[in-house]
Amino acid sequence: IIHYEERLKALYFKKKFQERKVDCKQRIDAVFEASKEVFRSRRFKKLLELVLALGNFMNKGQRGNALGFKISSLGKMMDTKASTNKNMTLLHYIVELIEKKVDNYKKKD
């Protein structure tokens, strides 16, 4: 049989195509729904505003007037350590700020 390997691969691909298509569509739909939720989330926008404000404060005098930042730079928050407490990262600090704000909000009720 001429090109039997290629034919077998093509048949296998054809057999699995529908299953893979359904799986891909489900994954794409999940990413699409997640992106819509992130886009609509007021809390997430506030979090990003806080991160930008802290970044501008920390970079005051150098690049402290940024209008935005790359989402990929969020990963650096775990690497940014406090000068007074080496166990405290920028991410820890942001979580503490948010927790205090939530506690203050609850006390007002």
N, C-alpha and C positions, 0 to 999 in steps of 0.2 A: 504494500500500500504506500503510495507516494505521500510524503509529508504527514505520516500518521500522527507524529507527536503534535504538530501544529493543529491538526484536526481534533485530536483529543482535548487539547487545551481550549480550543474554540468551543467545543461542545460543553465542556465543564463551565466555561465562562457563561455561556448561554443559559445553562441550567441554574447557575447561582445568581444570575443578573437580577431577577425580580426580588429575591431575598435581600440582596445587597442594596438595591434601590430603596426598598422600604426602610431598611436600617439607616441608610444615609438621610432619607427624608425625615425620619424621627429625630435624628441628631440635629439636623439643620433647623427643624421646627423648635426644638428645645433651646438652641442657641438664640434663635430669633425671639422667642418669648422672654428669655432671660435678658436679652438686650433691651427689649421694650420696658421691662420692669426697672432696670437700672436707669434708663432714660427718664422714666416717670417719677422715680423716687426722690422726694424732697430731702429726705434724710441723707441719702448718698450725696446729693449736691451740696448739702451743708457740710458734710464730712470733707469733701474735696475743697470747699472754700476754706475750711479750717486748716487743712494741709497746706494750701497755697499761702494763707496768712502766716503760718508758722515758718514756712520756707522763706518768705519775704523778710520776716523779722530776723531769722537767723543769718540771712545774707545781706542784711542792711549795709549799705555803703558799697557793696560790690554788685550783686545782681538782685538786689532786694526790691525791685519794682516789677517783678514778673507778672504778666497778665495770665499766665497759665503754665502748665508743666506737662510732661509726657507721662501717661499712665504707667509706663514701664518703670518710671523712677519711684513709684510707690514701694517697690521691693527694697529700696535703699533705706526705708525707715527703720528696718531692723538692724541695719549696719551703723546708723547714726547714734552714737553713744553720748550720754551726758558727760560733761567735764567733771562734775562733782560726784557722780555715782556711775561707775563703769557698768553696773548691771542694768541701768535704766537706759532704754532706747527711746527714740522719738515715737515709735509706735506705742510703747508703754505710757509715755507722757500724754499722747492723744487719747488713749483709752481712759486715763485718769481724768482728763479734762471733761470728757463726755460723761463719765460716771458722776462727777461732781455736778454737772449741769442737770443731769437727770434727777439726782437727789434733791437739788434746789427746786426743781420744777415740782417734784412730788410734795415737798414741804409746803408749797404755796396752795395746794388743794385743800 
